Amino acid sequence: MPISFSREVADVPTRVDDFLAQRVERNVLASLLVHARAGRVAGSGALFAWGTGEDGEVRFYATRTPDWPLLVSELDERDADPLVARWLTHDSGVPGVTGVPASARAVADAWARRTRGRWGVRHREALHLLSEVVEPRRPPGSLRRVREQDRELLIAWERAFVADAGIIPSAAAEAERTVERRIETGGAYVWHDREPVSMLGLSPQIAGTVRIGPVYTPPERRRRGYASAAVAGVCADALARGARQCMLFTDLANPTSNKIYAAVGFRRVADWEELEFNP
């Protein structure tokens, strides 16, 4: 099976975009490809790979931007070994893999066989979908888009979110660019109760789906319903503007967040894992 590699996003054919738009489990890869095509991906050294069948149809897609793990779409187990074999010739220091569990684990097993290393689970998450909002109890304040004067506060909150969530350390260094990208695409919101008290990010619509995240409320502002109201408000607005559904990821180790999002209408539909490689 042909596998193509490139460090230039312009080399990625548009049929990859079509492939990624077909399933909600591919939304993260699809939105990252949208940002890459628009020149909004932080850092350098991104690597793109896609496998095709004899008919030219895309079978899978994988990408990585240092220092993040490899992101992979669903793939057949037999495709994992040739992908990893070729990937290691371009990127021998890949630190892990993220995706739906079966695909991520197939890639991790192939990596372990070729490197004699070991892998472990770093994060387990659940993917949730919402097509109709259940209005929560409304706290004081209102939802609004981020303004220029909110920028520094959001950067600080982004770094705090990264620390709380245990995301790779370099994500904190990228906070400024991450916030800038959300503001540029109109995907940055705050719940305002005399001052900003909670933030929410929204990714571009892909095939009728918008992705919520991150959602962050400082510790001293929690348990007041701000995050629930912000999520409900952004989802209601996205659906009113033509989105078919909203999605988000929750940490399976955090039962509170899972309960909060279920209360506003989200339902768990799939699992997601980040696996860490140990050479």
HUUR-V573507 format. One record per residue. PHI is phi in whole degrees, 0 to 359 (none if undefined). PSI is psi in whole degrees, 0 to 359 (999 if undefined). BURIAL is 1 if it has 16 or more other ideal C-beta (glycine too) atoms within 10 Angstrom, else 0. Layout:
BEGIN
<<PHI:PSI:BURIAL> <PHI:PSI:BURIAL>>
END
This chain:
BEGIN
<<none:127:0> <294:134:0> <236:124:1> <256:142:0> <233:147:1> <199:152:0> <259:4:0> <248:119:0> <296:334:1> <296:339:0> <280:345:0> <285:119:1> <291:154:0> <294:341:0> <294:340:0> <293:318:1> <302:317:1> <297:318:0> <299:314:1> <292:333:1> <283:351:0> <282:336:0> <223:142:0> <293:334:1> <295:344:1> <263:7:1> <299:320:1> <298:314:1> <296:321:1> <295:316:1> <290:325:1> <294:324:1> <293:321:1> <301:313:1> <295:321:1> <296:318:1> <296:331:0> <271:2:0> <74:26:0> <253:11:1> <274:127:1> <291:151:1> <76:194:0> <217:175:0> <86:17:0> <298:146:1> <232:135:1> <238:140:1> <216:143:1> <212:139:1> <253:142:1> <232:151:1> <274:182:0> <297:334:0> <274:1:0> <87:354:0> <288:143:0> <287:129:1> <262:327:1> <199:168:1> <216:143:1> <217:149:1> <206:155:1> <209:138:1> <242:122:1> <303:140:0> <259:25:0> <281:161:1> <291:167:1> <293:133:1> <255:131:1> <226:141:1> <283:178:1> <299:141:1> <213:159:1> <289:142:0> <304:326:0> <288:344:0> <274:346:1> <294:318:1> <293:312:1> <297:326:0> <297:311:1> <294:319:1> <303:314:0> <287:322:0> <300:316:1> <296:337:0> <286:337:0> <261:332:0> <210:77:1> <288:342:0> <262:22:0> <304:126:1> <271:350:1> <172:188:1> <216:147:1> <230:138:1> <167:191:1> <297:147:1> <306:315:0> <298:318:0> <287:316:1> <300:317:1> <289:327:1> <296:319:1> <293:317:1> <297:319:1> <296:319:1> <295:320:1> <298:316:1> <297:320:1> <296:322:0> <277:334:0> <250:349:1> <61:25:0> <267:185:0> <233:159:0> <227:157:1> <217:166:0> <277:123:0> <266:317:1> <217:143:1> <239:129:0> <230:165:1> <241:141:1> <262:128:1> <239:148:1> <236:150:1> <223:132:1> <240:352:0> <211:130:0> <277:134:1> <262:112:0> <295:125:0> <277:174:1> <298:131:0> <274:122:0> <279:173:1> <298:148:0> <105:192:1> <203:162:0> <273:140:1> <209:161:0> <287:157:0> <292:143:1> <251:167:0> <304:321:0> <289:350:0> <273:349:1> <305:307:0> <295:323:0> <296:316:1> <294:325:1> <296:317:1> <296:318:0> <292:323:1> <300:316:1> <295:322:1> <293:321:1> <298:315:1> <302:316:1> <294:315:0> <297:320:0> <276:351:0> <71:30:0> <284:160:1> <308:143:1> <304:325:0> <294:343:0> <297:327:1> <295:322:1> <292:335:0> <270:3:1> <304:316:1> <299:314:1> <291:325:0> <296:314:1> <296:318:1> <301:318:1> <296:319:1> <294:319:1> <296:318:1> <299:322:0> <268:4:1> <74:23:0> <250:32:1> <235:126:1> <228:156:1> <226:151:1> <268:127:1> <248:115:1> <235:82:1> <70:338:0> <199:164:0> <299:132:1> <235:351:1> <199:149:1> <236:158:1> <211:138:1> <252:150:1> <225:128:1> <272:160:1> <300:152:0> <290:129:1> <236:115:1> <51:43:1> <85:3:0> <242:133:1> <246:146:1> <249:129:1> <269:135:1> <143:146:1> <281:163:1> <241:125:1> <218:132:1> <233:129:1> <303:148:1> <309:321:0> <287:350:0> <252:1:1> <283:166:0> <66:29:0> <240:1:1> <87:7:1> <295:312:1> <296:317:1> <300:316:1> <294:320:1> <295:314:1> <298:314:1> <299:317:1> <294:315:1> <294:319:1> <296:316:1> <299:319:1> <293:317:0> <296:318:1> <295:321:1> <293:332:0> <268:11:0> <113:355:0> <294:145:1> <275:327:0> <200:161:1> <243:148:1> <227:157:1> <202:163:1> <251:144:1> <233:148:1> <285:122:1> <293:344:1> <276:359:0> <242:87:0> <296:335:0> <297:311:0> <295:322:1> <299:320:1> <291:318:0> <299:314:1> <286:328:1> <298:326:0> <292:337:0> <260:4:1> <120:0:1> <281:143:1> <230:134:0> <291:130:0> <235:343:0> <199:166:1> <249:165:1> <210:140:1> <225:146:1> <248:121:1> <251:139:1> <253:132:0> <269:136:1> <236:100:0> <300:999:0>>
END
